[in-house]
């Protein structure tokens, strides 16, 4: 069961019976569970169900808090079909509001930028950075009109270790329960103080889950990335059992996972707090449902993924370094080698993802079994199936 957005009634996802039966095969033990059914990547009914159960319940990641460094910085976005604007308020904190004017529901803000007020272009209703209605032209003659009753709806927003999450629920799950062991598992990295040096947005013609999955498994490396990054990565450690809405695995590397196989000479300093095996390896973690983070020995890189229908997703690639690394004299030159590695791997992944999505649409596509090289993908499948079937984790 899931909490509804108004907190009044509980619901389970409405799914085709066949899909429910197939999802039940995704919540067993690792040796018996199956991959998510192909319908979960292509079916419009399943997509609508996951928008309600996954994206309008619980917490949804919207990126790193330094995306909005200054008061008035804002970004308009769509989360689970809901227009949202995130803005840094006069109080210095981040806020998430419904991007829907309290007059006749036009979007108030477009794109991203900096503002002192938020104003709807339709009839110039103007809101403060706290969502309060400040001005409503020509409404003075409307009997009973009270500006205080027409603020933008505000959603729950939480910041944890520099990550920003939004919830549409009036009584969302505790964010600490959602993150669970995440902070403890990643305590060796200075996660909260990592600085974003590049963020780029793009779209991919595949389901949002498939995009997230490819960055959480080693199985495809020798086949999709044979000359770019495969030789840097060793096999991952055994699957880890964690508490919270995330999956994670660690693997050692020959050099840094942040550079191409042939560009290891451009390595930047190892993060000073790391010790032992962490100084030559990468921990890949998936903060459910839509934030994928790689914690390397020298950098942190992540992907945000947002569904745009069942067959398309909007994504952002974010690269972060410690401030001390950014101040290194060779940083301006060497960081481009990191960007080249992330871009090249992405360019190799995207055509494969689009081919996979084409295959998913076949009426003969079936559930498969997971390799030991896909532990985090299996972890997500178990979490996702549990949510849609009403067997709720955090």
KETIPA-409606 format. One record per residue (C-alpha): x, y, z. Coordinates in pm, 1 decimal. Each point is the difference from the previous one (the first is absolute). Layout:
N
[[X, Y, Z]]
...
// end
This chain:
394
[[0.0, 0.0, 0.0]]
[[112.9, 357.6, -58.6]]
[[-92.2, 333.2, 148.7]]
[[-207.2, 217.5, -229.7]]
[[111.3, 357.7, -61.8]]
[[-281.7, 134.5, 216.4]]
[[85.0, -240.0, 278.3]]
[[-360.4, -123.5, 26.1]]
[[-19.4, -337.8, -169.3]]
[[241.8, -277.8, -83.2]]
[[24.0, -147.2, -347.5]]
[[185.8, -266.9, -191.3]]
[[101.4, 35.6, -361.6]]
[[-259.6, -106.7, -255.8]]
[[188.0, -242.5, -223.0]]
[[-91.2, -254.7, -267.1]]
[[-24.2, -344.9, 168.5]]
[[280.7, -142.2, -212.9]]
[[234.4, 279.4, 104.7]]
[[-83.6, -53.8, 367.6]]
[[82.4, -368.1, -33.0]]
[[328.2, 79.2, -173.2]]
[[94.3, 262.0, 260.5]]
[[-53.3, -256.4, 273.9]]
[[293.9, -190.8, -150.0]]
[[226.5, 300.9, 68.9]]
[[-25.4, 1.4, 379.7]]
[[139.0, -341.3, 87.0]]
[[349.6, -109.6, 91.7]]
[[287.8, 82.1, -232.4]]
[[16.9, -351.7, -142.9]]
[[-368.0, -11.4, -98.1]]
[[-91.7, 359.8, -84.8]]
[[-44.2, 121.6, -355.2]]
[[65.8, 326.7, -179.2]]
[[-279.8, 253.8, -21.6]]
[[-260.7, -97.6, -260.7]]
[[43.1, 180.1, -334.2]]
[[-344.8, 156.4, 44.0]]
[[146.2, 211.3, 281.0]]
[[209.4, 176.7, -264.2]]
[[-264.0, 42.2, -271.2]]
[[-357.4, -34.0, 126.3]]
[[-200.1, 322.3, 47.2]]
[[-205.1, -145.0, 288.1]]
[[313.9, -97.6, 187.3]]
[[147.7, 342.6, -66.6]]
[[-303.1, 174.0, 151.6]]
[[13.8, -234.3, 298.4]]
[[366.1, 71.7, 66.9]]
[[-57.0, 374.5, -30.3]]
[[-248.5, -30.9, 286.2]]
[[184.7, -255.0, 210.7]]
[[364.3, 87.6, -67.8]]
[[8.2, 368.1, -94.3]]
[[-295.7, 142.9, 191.3]]
[[70.0, -197.4, 316.4]]
[[317.8, -11.3, 202.3]]
[[297.2, 216.7, -97.4]]
[[130.4, 102.8, -343.7]]
[[353.5, 128.3, -56.6]]
[[48.0, 333.8, -177.0]]
[[379.5, 22.5, 13.6]]
[[267.4, 172.3, 206.5]]
[[-73.7, 303.7, 215.1]]
[[279.3, 205.3, -158.6]]
[[-211.1, 8.8, -315.3]]
[[-168.0, 295.0, 174.6]]
[[286.8, 184.6, 172.9]]
[[-154.9, 347.8, 30.2]]
[[-323.9, 138.2, 139.9]]
[[-250.0, 12.4, -286.8]]
[[159.3, -278.6, -204.0]]
[[-278.8, -217.7, -138.0]]
[[-68.9, -293.5, -230.1]]
[[-333.6, -97.9, -150.0]]
[[-39.7, -374.0, -52.9]]
[[-253.2, -277.7, -32.0]]
[[-2.7, -281.8, 254.7]]
[[-237.3, -286.6, -61.6]]
[[-215.0, 217.5, -223.9]]
[[-17.8, 279.2, 258.4]]
[[144.0, 344.2, -90.4]]
[[230.8, 110.5, 283.2]]
[[226.8, 296.3, 61.9]]
[[292.7, -27.0, 241.4]]
[[132.5, 333.4, 125.9]]
[[243.3, 120.9, 264.7]]
[[-198.5, 231.7, 222.5]]
[[85.1, 316.7, 186.8]]
[[49.0, -218.6, 307.5]]
[[291.0, -172.5, -175.9]]
[[-181.9, -332.0, -20.4]]
[[-127.3, -190.2, -300.2]]
[[-374.1, -23.1, -60.5]]
[[-211.5, -199.9, -243.9]]
[[-329.1, 144.4, -122.1]]
[[-270.8, -106.0, -240.9]]
[[85.8, 175.0, -325.5]]
[[-367.0, 74.2, -54.0]]
[[-145.7, 346.2, 56.3]]
[[-267.3, 24.2, 268.0]]
[[-216.5, 199.3, -241.9]]
[[-54.3, -215.5, -310.1]]
[[286.0, -247.8, 25.5]]
[[246.1, 127.9, -260.7]]
[[361.2, -88.0, 71.3]]
[[158.1, 278.7, 202.5]]
[[366.3, -58.5, -88.9]]
[[176.5, -139.0, -307.3]]
[[353.3, -135.5, -34.8]]
[[248.7, 106.9, 262.6]]
[[172.3, 316.6, 113.8]]
[[-11.6, 252.5, 281.7]]
[[-293.6, 210.8, 112.4]]
[[-110.5, 224.9, 283.5]]
[[-365.9, -92.8, -48.7]]
[[-188.7, -271.8, -185.2]]
[[-254.5, 143.3, -243.2]]
[[-252.7, -176.9, -221.5]]
[[15.8, 141.3, -352.1]]
[[-371.6, -57.6, -61.9]]
[[-155.7, 255.8, 238.9]]
[[309.7, 116.9, 190.9]]
[[-87.9, -157.9, 332.0]]
[[324.7, 38.7, 192.8]]
[[135.2, -218.4, 278.9]]
[[283.3, 39.6, 247.3]]
[[283.1, -249.6, 27.6]]
[[-195.4, -147.5, 290.9]]
[[-298.1, -69.7, -227.1]]
[[-225.4, 271.0, 146.3]]
[[-215.7, 192.2, -245.3]]
[[129.1, 358.1, -4.1]]
[[-199.4, 157.7, -281.9]]
[[-309.0, -87.0, -203.8]]
[[-91.9, 278.6, -245.5]]
[[-367.4, 98.7, -25.1]]
[[-110.3, -238.9, 275.1]]
[[-88.1, 277.4, 245.6]]
[[-358.7, 12.5, -129.6]]
[[-53.5, -373.9, 48.8]]
[[-209.4, -49.6, 313.7]]
[[161.4, -226.2, 255.8]]
[[339.8, -9.0, -167.0]]
[[279.9, -40.9, 254.8]]
[[360.4, -18.9, -122.4]]
[[90.1, -201.1, 307.1]]
[[-213.0, -287.8, -122.7]]
[[167.6, -29.1, -339.3]]
[[361.2, -94.4, 67.1]]
[[169.7, -257.7, -219.1]]
[[-33.4, -352.4, 133.3]]
[[327.6, -99.8, 165.9]]
[[140.5, -352.1, -1.6]]
[[225.7, -170.3, 249.9]]
[[370.8, 44.8, -77.7]]
[[296.4, -157.7, 175.8]]
[[375.6, 43.3, -36.9]]
[[229.0, -285.8, 100.3]]
[[376.6, 12.4, -56.9]]
[[-46.9, 249.9, -281.6]]
[[-273.0, -200.5, -175.6]]
[[-345.0, 157.6, -37.4]]
[[-319.8, -204.6, 9.0]]
[[-363.1, 106.8, -42.9]]
[[-319.7, -175.9, 109.4]]
[[-360.4, 69.3, -100.3]]
[[-136.9, -173.3, 307.9]]
[[-145.6, 208.9, 280.4]]
[[155.4, -245.7, 244.3]]
[[301.4, -147.6, -181.5]]
[[212.4, -280.4, 142.8]]
[[281.9, 128.2, 223.9]]
[[290.3, 91.8, -226.4]]
[[240.4, -173.3, 239.4]]
[[-188.0, -326.1, -51.6]]
[[6.6, 51.3, -376.8]]
[[379.5, 41.7, 2.2]]
[[47.7, -273.5, 260.3]]
[[366.0, -111.4, 6.9]]
[[99.0, 226.8, -288.2]]
[[200.0, 251.6, 204.2]]
[[177.4, -272.4, 195.8]]
[[90.6, -193.8, -315.4]]
[[143.8, 315.9, -159.5]]
[[149.4, 166.3, 307.1]]
[[354.4, -23.4, -141.0]]
[[-84.9, 250.5, -274.4]]
[[-55.9, 373.2, 70.3]]
[[-336.7, -27.4, -172.3]]
[[-163.1, 311.4, 141.6]]
[[288.2, 229.8, -99.5]]
[[63.1, -128.9, -351.9]]
[[-27.7, 283.0, -253.9]]
[[-175.3, -28.0, -336.4]]
[[227.4, 104.2, -287.3]]
[[-224.5, -101.8, -290.1]]
[[-365.5, -86.2, -53.3]]
[[-135.0, -88.4, -344.0]]
[[-353.7, -98.7, -98.0]]
[[-112.7, -229.0, -282.3]]
[[-278.6, -238.2, -99.0]]
[[10.2, -369.6, -88.8]]
[[-259.8, -202.6, -188.6]]
[[-33.6, -276.3, 255.4]]
[[-186.1, -66.3, 322.0]]
[[135.1, 183.5, 305.2]]
[[68.8, -323.5, 188.7]]
[[215.3, -143.8, -277.7]]
[[211.7, 315.9, -0.3]]
[[56.5, -26.3, 374.2]]
[[73.1, -372.1, -16.4]]
[[285.8, 23.3, -247.9]]
[[204.3, 209.7, 243.4]]
[[-40.9, -258.9, 273.4]]
[[139.3, -316.1, -155.8]]
[[336.7, -127.3, -121.6]]
[[-139.1, -268.0, -230.4]]
[[-3.7, 217.9, -312.7]]
[[346.7, 154.2, 41.3]]
[[205.9, -234.4, -223.3]]
[[-264.0, 5.0, -274.0]]
[[-112.8, 364.5, -9.8]]
[[318.9, 167.1, 128.9]]
[[280.8, -233.3, -117.7]]
[[256.2, 271.6, -78.8]]
[[-118.0, 288.8, 217.2]]
[[-40.9, -105.8, 364.6]]
[[-25.8, -380.3, 22.6]]
[[367.1, -61.7, 79.7]]
[[-7.2, 244.4, 292.0]]
[[-269.0, -188.9, 190.8]]
[[54.8, -322.4, 192.6]]
[[-294.9, -219.8, 95.3]]
[[-221.7, 146.9, 273.9]]
[[-14.4, -129.8, 354.3]]
[[-284.8, -227.3, 104.1]]
[[-346.2, 152.9, 32.6]]
[[-53.1, 205.0, 315.3]]
[[-304.3, -4.9, 226.4]]
[[-103.3, 349.0, 110.0]]
[[-290.0, 170.5, 173.7]]
[[-177.2, 282.3, -181.2]]
[[-118.9, 84.6, -349.6]]
[[328.8, -49.4, -181.1]]
[[230.6, -267.0, -137.5]]
[[378.4, 9.5, -13.6]]
[[305.1, -197.9, -103.5]]
[[374.7, 62.4, 4.3]]
[[272.4, -113.5, -235.3]]
[[370.9, 64.1, -26.6]]
[[154.5, 163.3, -305.3]]
[[332.0, 0.8, -179.8]]
[[45.5, 375.1, 21.4]]
[[-300.9, 227.3, 36.4]]
[[-347.8, -76.0, -127.2]]
[[-33.8, 368.6, -82.9]]
[[233.1, -19.0, -301.4]]
[[18.7, -196.5, -322.4]]
[[228.0, -302.2, -11.4]]
[[251.8, 194.3, -207.4]]
[[-11.0, 328.0, 193.1]]
[[103.9, -107.3, 348.4]]
[[299.1, 236.1, -7.0]]
[[-243.1, 291.0, 45.6]]
[[-110.8, -117.0, 343.1]]
[[-83.8, 261.6, 262.2]]
[[86.1, -41.8, 370.3]]
[[-159.1, -279.7, 197.8]]
[[-258.0, 124.4, 250.0]]
[[208.0, 40.8, 313.1]]
[[-245.9, -163.7, 241.8]]
[[-6.9, -330.7, -186.4]]
[[200.5, -295.2, 126.8]]
[[85.0, -352.9, -109.4]]
[[-196.8, -148.0, -288.7]]
[[-209.1, 316.3, -34.4]]
[[305.1, 177.5, -143.5]]
[[-18.8, -221.9, -309.1]]
[[-363.6, -77.7, -66.0]]
[[-351.2, 128.0, -62.6]]
[[-318.5, -41.5, 201.9]]
[[-311.2, 19.0, -216.7]]
[[-318.3, 81.2, 189.9]]
[[-357.4, 38.0, -117.2]]
[[-213.5, 230.4, 214.6]]
[[-346.1, -119.6, -92.2]]
[[-168.5, 76.6, -216.1]]
[[194.9, 237.4, -223.3]]
[[345.7, 104.8, 124.4]]
[[305.4, -209.4, -93.5]]
[[331.5, 94.3, 158.9]]
[[356.4, -121.4, -55.3]]
[[238.0, 65.9, 287.9]]
[[348.8, -20.9, -143.8]]
[[342.4, 38.3, 154.7]]
[[33.6, 350.8, -143.1]]
[[-346.3, 116.7, -109.3]]
[[-371.9, -53.7, 37.8]]
[[-224.5, -18.1, -305.4]]
[[-371.0, -54.8, -14.9]]
[[-300.7, -23.2, -225.2]]
[[-347.7, 136.2, 62.4]]
[[-270.1, -171.5, -206.1]]
[[-359.2, 115.2, -44.3]]
[[-268.3, -188.2, -197.5]]
[[-154.8, 170.8, -301.5]]
[[-248.8, -267.4, -92.8]]
[[82.0, -369.7, -2.7]]
[[237.9, 25.2, -296.2]]
[[201.4, 314.0, 69.4]]
[[188.4, 150.9, 292.8]]
[[158.0, 332.2, 87.8]]
[[340.2, -31.3, 162.4]]
[[276.0, 207.2, 153.2]]
[[365.5, -91.9, 39.7]]
[[164.9, 167.2, 300.8]]
[[373.1, -3.0, 81.8]]
[[135.5, 99.0, 342.1]]
[[342.1, 36.8, 163.3]]
[[131.0, 107.2, 340.3]]
[[74.2, 372.8, 20.4]]
[[367.2, -78.3, 61.8]]
[[16.3, -187.1, -331.3]]
[[-165.0, 287.7, -185.6]]
[[274.1, 226.9, 135.9]]
[[274.5, -232.2, -129.9]]
[[209.4, 181.9, -265.2]]
[[-52.5, -277.1, -257.7]]
[[-376.1, -21.6, 53.2]]
[[-114.7, 220.6, -293.6]]
[[195.8, -212.5, -245.2]]
[[-47.1, -346.0, 148.9]]
[[-370.1, 23.8, 80.1]]
[[-79.0, -6.9, -372.2]]
[[130.6, -356.3, -12.5]]
[[-260.2, -94.0, 261.7]]
[[-277.4, 164.4, -199.2]]
[[121.8, -183.6, -311.3]]
[[-21.4, -334.0, 181.3]]
[[-355.0, 62.3, 126.1]]
[[-115.5, 121.2, -340.3]]
[[157.5, -286.3, -192.4]]
[[-147.8, -267.2, 225.5]]
[[-338.4, 166.6, -33.2]]
[[29.2, 14.2, -379.1]]
[[69.0, -373.3, -0.1]]
[[-287.7, -79.2, 237.5]]
[[-278.1, 198.5, -166.7]]
[[-22.3, -192.4, -332.1]]
[[-5.9, -325.6, 195.5]]
[[-278.6, 129.1, 223.8]]
[[-205.9, 99.9, -302.6]]
[[53.6, -343.8, -155.2]]
[[-102.6, -159.7, 328.8]]
[[-316.8, 208.0, 12.0]]
[[-92.1, -107.8, -352.3]]
[[34.7, -360.9, 110.8]]
[[-206.8, 65.7, 312.2]]
[[-295.8, 93.2, -220.5]]
[[-15.2, -347.5, -151.8]]
[[-308.9, -198.9, 105.5]]
[[236.0, -294.5, 42.5]]
[[234.8, 174.4, 245.5]]
[[20.5, -189.4, 329.3]]
[[149.2, 30.4, 346.9]]
[[356.9, -117.0, 39.1]]
[[237.0, -85.4, 285.5]]
[[264.0, 222.5, 155.5]]
[[374.7, -49.9, -21.4]]
[[216.4, 31.9, 310.7]]
[[134.3, 311.9, -173.7]]
[[-338.8, 174.6, 38.2]]
[[-64.5, 9.0, 377.3]]
[[-122.7, 358.7, 19.5]]
[[-232.8, -45.7, -297.5]]
[[-148.1, -300.0, 179.5]]
[[-28.1, 207.0, 317.3]]
[[-196.3, 267.2, -182.8]]
[[-227.0, -258.2, -164.5]]
[[-85.0, -141.2, 342.0]]
[[-71.2, 348.6, 140.3]]
[[-202.2, 110.1, -304.5]]
[[-209.9, -315.9, -8.9]]
[[-66.7, 31.2, 371.2]]
[[-125.0, 354.8, -42.9]]
[[-233.0, -83.9, -288.3]]
[[-134.0, -308.3, 176.5]]
[[-61.4, 191.0, 322.5]]
[[272.7, -179.6, 196.4]]
[[142.1, 330.8, 106.0]]
[[355.6, 61.6, 115.0]]
[[87.7, 359.7, 100.9]]
// end
